Amino acid sequence: MTAKTNDGKEIYKEQKIYMPFPGRLGRGEEMGRGPYEKSGLLRETSLPPLRPVKETFEIPFPYVDTTKDGKPYRELAKDEMTVSVKLWYVPFGEFDGNEVLFFSEDKKLELKGEWMWHN
């Protein structure tokens, strides 16, 4: 996921990797495919079939710290951004020509009104 201002400046970039549980679930005496299967603390990070998965990303709008009437004042530098989301299937773990783009969407976000922060 990336976020860019209207002038094309990238202000946010984040990537999430979804993987299924390792085959032995971190148990047993055999090593399996590698030491990551022996960790014992495992978290399910796969995408389940036919079930929606909700992710939350906090993307701050760019701002400028100034002073107004002798007080610190934070003002938005840009109040619009375009967020691009892409969901890829990468079967061999890297982009080598075998990847498949499952989903792609660009959405324009805009703050309306006057937003300010005082300290």
VENHU-V344071 format. One record per backbone hydrogen bond with DSSP energy under -0.5 kcal/mol. CO is the residue of the C=O (numbers start at 1). NH is the residue of the N-H. Records with the same first field share a line. If there is no record, write none. Layout:
CO->NH / NH
This chain:
1->14
2->84
3->11 / 12
4->82
5->8
9->5
12->3
17->19
19->45
22->25
24->27
31->34
34->37
35->38
36->39
40->42
43->45
45->19
46->48
48->51
53->55
57->59
58->60
62->77 / 78
64->66 / 75
66->73
68->71
71->68
72->119
73->66 / 75
74->117
75->64
79->111
81->83 / 109
82->4
83->107
84->2
85->105
86->88
87->102 / 103
88->90
89->91 / 100
90->93
94->96
100->89 / 102
103->87
105->85
107->83
109->81
113->115
115->76
117->74
